[in-house]
Amino acid sequence: MGSERMMSIQIKNGQLRKTPSFLGQNICSVSYGDQVRFLSEEAGWIKVALPGKKIEGWIHHSALTEKKIVIQKGTSQVPQKASGEELALAGKGFNKQVEDQFRARNRNMNFALIDEMEKRVVSPGEIKAFINEGRLNPRGGLL
């Protein structure tokens, strides 16, 4: 087992999921610097195992790095590769610079409404109910 492929969590907080989907049921939480063992990969999702525990789950590849992250005692602020907010913006085709440029070109737009919309938290249960009620297929299209 010396050739195990180990990876590190590179976001502040993440979730291991039962299936390779953001809509998959949460199995457990992982944190920045946690080590996981690579098992397999499917469409941008990595199946991992937590060392020393009988827990396996899926996490998006953007939350992982091949580099070993070592958090040293006394380190107050350890830099992360990307925050959860930055990953969400990237998923929408944005980053901080793109958003700042858009705001500069659209000074008359009411960004307070957009900021309020972004604060809205939709639970996995609400998402699942929406999918079921609309007879949607989480991988695209209708059921």
Salt bridges, closest charged atoms under 4 A:
GLU4 OE2 - ARG37 NE 3.52
GLU42 OE2 - ARG139 NH2 3.83
GLU56 OE1 - LYS47 NZ 3.80
GLU66 OE2 - ARG5 NH2 2.44
GLU99 OE2 - ARG103 NH2 3.46
ASP100 OD1 - LYS96 NZ 3.18
ASP115 OD1 - ARG103 NH2 3.11
GLU116 OE2 - LYS119 NZ 3.69
